[in-house]
Amino acid sequence: EVRLTPHEYSLLAVLVRNQGKVVTHRQLLTEVWGAAFSEETHYLRVFMRQLRSKLEPEPPRPRYLLTETGVGYRMVDE
């Protein structure tokens, strides 16, 4: 069992719904925090780090929650 904050859960839910596809920074920010936060990419870095620390076997070398540099994030099922 892993405890997630409401924002972590929402972020993970968007990635799961779009599994295998790149989800842009703007899309993630808008769906999780709202349109007013669509440029706040530092939120994503912080929350993705938290999610990886809770879900990845080796957070510094993610296998499931991947960064697509300059674009967004992608969840993969290995």
N, C-alpha and C positions, 0 to 999 in steps of 0.2 A: 504494500500500500504506500502510495506517495501522496503527500499533502501538497496541493497547489493553491496559490492565491487565486482570487477571481480573475485577475488579469492574465496570470500564467495559464489558467484553464481556458480562457477565451482565445488566447494566442495559439495554444496547442489545438484547440477545436478547429480553428481556421486552417491550420496546417494539415490536420487530419482530413478535413473535407476536400482539400486540394492535394492529397498525397500524390507524390511523383511530379507535381507541377511546381514551377517557380511562382511564389506569391510575392508580389512587389512590396517594397517598404510601405508605399502609400496605401496599398490595399490593406495590409496588416494594421497599420496605424488607424485607418478609417474604421475598419470593422471592430477593432478592440477598444480604441480610445475615443473615436469620433472624428468627424471631418476637421474640427479645429486643431487636431494634433497631427495632421497628415504630413507635416515636415519635421516632426520631432524624432528623427532616426535614433537619437541616443537612447530613447526609451526602449527601442527594440534590442539594441546591444545589451542593455542591462537585463532585460527579461529573458532574452535568449540564453545568456550566460547562466541565469538562474535555472531555467528549464533544463539546460544541458547538465548542470551539476546534479539535478535530481533524476534525470532520465538516462543519460548516456553512461555506458560502462567506463569510458575514459573521456571525460568532458573536454580535455584539450585536443583530442582527436575524435571529433564527433563522427558517428556512423549513421545516425538517423536524422538529425536536425542540421542540415547543411546550409552553409552560407553561399549565396550566389553573389559574389562581389559586385558591388555597385548596383545591384538589382533588387535583391530580397533574400528569401529563404525558401528552402524546399525540404519536405519530409520524405524520406525514402524508407522502404521496408526491405531490409536485407535478409 
